[in-house]
Every structure is written in structure tokens, then in C-alpha cells.
Amino acid sequence: MAEKIILNKRYRLLTEIGAGKIAVVFRGEDTWRGVPVAVKVLRRAYVEDEAFLARLHSQAQALASLVHPNIVTTYEVGQEGDCHYLVMELVEEPTLAELIRVGVPFSIGQALDIVVQICAAVGYAHRVGLVHGDIKPQNVFVSADGRVKVADFGIACALSPASVVEGEIIWGTSHYFSPEQAAGQDVSLASDVYSIGVLTYEMLTGRPPFEAETDIGVALRRLREEPVPLRQLNPGVPPQVERIVRKVMAKEPAARYCTADQLGRILDSYRRLSEEPLVVRRPAVVKPQPRQVEPEEYEAVAKPQPRRVETKEYEEEEKGRDWLTVFLGMVAVLAVLCLIPFARLVYQRYSAAAPQPTPTAVVVATPVSGQVQVPDLVGLSQDEARRLVEEAGLQLAVVGERHDSSVPALNIIAQTIPAGQMVGQGETIGVVISQGPNFVSVPAVEGLPITAAEPGLKEMGLDISRKDVWSKQAEGTILSQDPPAGSIISEGSVITLIVSSGPRLMLNANLDNKVLLVACDLEDDSLEPGETLRLVLYWRALQQMPENYTVFVHVTQADGAVLVQRDTQPREGTHPTSSWVIGELVEDRYELSIPGDALADIYWLKVGMYSQATMQRLPVVDLGQAKVLQDSVLVKELRVIPAQ
């Protein structure tokens, strides 16, 4: 049955691929673009809920703006009759729910990698004012290479004082929604943060934090009980991770991290720090140096743990003390004490005989014995830095890595102890290593509004070069992109977007300082023989004109041969130029019929004015944004195509 359904003469429903409480999901085809899509059709119970529909359709524009590599794109929220649907990007990767069923508990690295990407997706939505409201494993897709995409932002609601419990609809899924959702209270950014914490808990333990026979039972346990500690179920979970998840799953929203972005930064910081090898060499003591840390990062960095000192070797020394060595040491001490009076006598005799120098105020600073100056390591390769440090009698330890487009990979970005500082020999200098530029996969943005695509591209660290061109597409629609979708480029690279300026061509060509050809609206730039070319010219008088000038509109070949032309006073002579008021914008419409025997070729649309008395064209003294040839404004290249 689904194969026979085409929504709004565009979206063909093929096969059912999923079903939930709110909607049934079909694999479909966008017949206009010839690409597969996922179509989510709302169940009838929700179609009859006017408040739900009003909220959903009001989010259509916001949903279309969610262009992010970790978000399943929503293309359209539509309706045909009493059928309400969402059209989305089709993702055929396994869901996180499927991966959890076959492979829990996840490793710490795998779980954190997935969670950080979920945070990136949800955090991006938070920045544009959207709450997901139903984060669960079934809404998260994970590809074979680890790329995560979060789906079902279609039921996200905009932040507002309105309650999410309308028409007795509770947003969310019982095992994953927050305590405030379970209590029927307002959903917030922190509600999504809680749900992400539940996903993390389940990936690391293999079970949700609260289970019961019914959804109500799960909700009540969430409100009344605390989850079993992570490390009790999985002792391999680091204490720092357990502490972060415990904070994320706090019952009070104010006690959690504020946004998914904040949680993502904290987990990413912990992940990067925990992956670094700790280098400890005796007798050097590593002195941590202060660094600038974002307030939220304090939660992610493990608190310094008291270092355990192995005492066994010292206990053995106590048991087997070398008494001969002790005796010889005491003899040496007595000998030194006996020499003190003799040394004092020598000093007094010398002082009496030697001339006394005049005291001066000069103080000479001398380096403390055993101290060396820290070399400048920033910009050096790791091997060069290690050689330089070891030559100075110091040690080198890598304490961090980060992407940096200005510093080559494996070179030093920063050091924990500043260059020039004096430290003891054997001291360890921590360094941060460059990972080189961060590479990203270019998303597909063709066909999207520039206002929707631009924030996501900037979020990925790409610079945008925009070029506006005439098009029949709606103003602001992206017509093409370079590099193409799927290209791998570094952060900071330029992506060129060709954007539709709509049917209006801005010209601003100045004719003899008398009149400005401001713009031209062009209905089409490809016509068949026999079709009509329609255009609107917009003029603005720069001065009071003494005579009535004639407007010419010509369609010519490249060599100047005229295919069709129209020469007349503005508005068919009803509004002559001598009557124009300075600054007045005059709208002037024209229609030209393409001859039936016109050859398929490329032609030029040329516009200008001339004096009927002298037949001289008004010279173009300022091109504006136009091209000019022989005092004709070259408005647009046209194409005559064979009749279909």
C-alpha cells in the first residue's frame, strides 16, 4: 500500500522501516530530486491534537536550520489532507540501541567518543534554542567508522514558558527522560543533558539506571531513588568518569551541567588528558604549572591523588642497618668539629694582615647550584625539543595534544614551565603537541537556505565565500558548493557557496548622470521559440530630465545581430521621463516574444535609453554591478533551447 502513496506529488512512500508511539517511519523517495529520504508520518491520535500540531509546525523553520554533521537533517514538515509528516535524511546505519544489545559494556574510549559527538549535535541545537526532548539509543545512529548522527529533532520544542505536558502528552521515553519530565514539569536544556547521562550509564554498564515493569514505575524510581553507582556495576570505569556521570544525572536541573556543549567539552578534556602517557623519572619532581582552564573543565580533570610511596625497601633498610657506616660517619663529624677552632684562628690572622676593601652596594646574583635555565621549546619538533631538554639536564613529558592549523603536526604548541625560568636539574618539562589541522567532512548543503547552512559550516571551522547569482530558485537558496559534499578538508578552509539572489538582478548602472538603472526582475533565462520573455526594469531619476527618452530592450546574438527588440517610452508612453521626479523609483514592464524560428543559441539581453531627437544613447558613466557594451547595459545572458 505504501508504494502507491505519494505525498504532495513529491514524496513516494516505499516500505515501513520503523514505528513508534508518535509516528510510523517509511523509506521514501524525493521524486523531484531523485534521492532516498525517510518520511515520518504522524499517528492519527497526534494529528487530532491541535496543540501538538501547532507546536510541531511552528518549529519547521528551526528544524531546517539544524545543519550539522552529527544531526540527521530535517528537510520539511508537511501536510496533505489529514496526513502530517516530516521528511528527513535517510540514515541506514545501526542505531545505538542495536549496538548496546550486542556489545555492552563499551570501552571507556568508545563510549566517550559517542557521547562527545552526541553532545556536539545536541549542543548545536541548544545554541539555536531547541531542546531535543527524546534522546534515547533508538534516536542515535553510529556508522562503522564511528560517526554519530542524532535523529528525531522533529519533536523538539522551542524554549518557552509553555509546559511540555499539553493534551496529556509527556515528551520523552521513560528510561531516558529526566526527573522533571517524569514529574510533568517544563523541559529544559538540562533535561537533554540528563538523558545523555543515561545513555552514557547504559553504554558503560549494559543497563539503564532505573528499570521497572511499567513506564510509570520507571518514572517513580527515577524521582525517588538514586542509581546504582557506575563503578559498582563496572569497576573499570575511572572515578572521574563516574563523578561526571553522577553530576549529569543529578535530580535537580541546576546541579547538572547547563548545556550539552559544556558536558561535551568536559568529557573531551578528560578524554584527551587521560590518553596522555605519564612520564615519571627519579629523582625529578614534576611541578605542575598553572594554566588557563574554563570553569567547567575543573569537573573533568581528575583531582590530584596522593602518590602512594612504596615503603617496603625503606623497611628493609631499617631491619638491616649498616652499623659500620654509622660509626665511620660519627668519626667524620667529630673531625669536622675539631677543625672549626683551627679554621677560626687562621681567619683572624689573615683578616688582621689583609687590607679591608671598601664596601659597595653592588649585589651579584649567582645561580643556585644544580639549577638550569628552561629552553624555549615552542615551535620545535618533538625530537628537537627532547634533545634540547636532555642536553640541559632536564626531562620531557607530553602532557597534551590539540589541533592547531598554524603549528605542524608533532611540533610543540606550549610548555608547562616558561622558557628562561630556573629549575633544578632533572626537572620534567611538560609540553603540548600539535596534531596539525583538524580535518572535517564537507556536508551537503546544496538546496538548503544559506541561513540554515551557514551556522553549521562556521561551527565546523570553515570559512564561507559567498557569491550571489540570478536564479529561479528562492532567494538565499544554495545552488552549488565547492568543495563538493564528502570532501575532506582542514578547519579554516574556504567553502565557496553559489547562492540564489532570486529573480532580481541588481545593476545600479548610471546613464549620463540622468537616470539609474537600479535592477531588473527576470522571470526566466531559458526559453523555447515562441515563448514570451517577461522582465521588469526599475529606474530612478538622478535629475530632472528635459526630454522624453526612449527605452530600448534588445535580445541579440554575440555579434550584435538582433533576435527581438522593443523600443518605447517607459510604461508604454504613459509615464515619460520628463515627468519623473528626482529619486522616484519607476517600475517599467516589458514582454518580448521569441520568434518561432529562433535558433537554439546563447543571446544577450541589452537595455538602455536614447534621445529620440538625436538617436544618441545615454552613455553609461558608472557600471555599478552591470556589464556594458556600446552604451548598452548587458543585463543577462539568455539561452534559447529547442522546443520540447
Secondary structure, 3 states (H helix, E strand, C coil): CHHHCEECCCEEEEEEEEECCCEEEEEEEECCCCEEEEEEEECHHHHCCHHHHHHHHHCHHHHHCCCCCCECCEEEEEEECCEEEEEEECCCCCEHHHHHHHHCCCCHHHHHHHHHHHHHHHHHHHHCCEECCCCCHHHEEECCCCCEEECCHHHCEECCCCCCCECCECCCCCCCCCHHHHCCCCCCHHHHHHHHHHHHHHHHHCCCCCCCCCHHHHHHHHHHCCCCCHHHHCCCCCHHHHHHHHHHCCCCHHHCCCCHHHHHHHHHHHHHHHCCCCCCCCCCCCCCCCCCCCHHHHHCCCCCCCCCCCCHHHHHHHHCCCHHHHHHHHHHHHHHHHHHHHHHHHHHHHHHHCCCCCCCCCCCCCCCCCEEECCCCCCCEHHHHHHHHHHCCCEEEEEEEECCCCCCCCEEEEECCCCCCEEECCCEEEEEEECCCCEEECCCCCCCEHHHHHHHHHHCCCEEEEEEECCCCCCCEEEEEECCCCCEEECCCEEEEEEECCCEEEEEEEECCCEEEEEEEECCCEECCCCEEEEEEEEEECCCCCCCEEEEEEEECCCCCEEEEEEECHHHHCCCHHHCCCCCEEEEEEEEECCCCCCCEEEEEEEEEEECCCCCECCEEECCCCEEECCEEEEEEEEECCCC
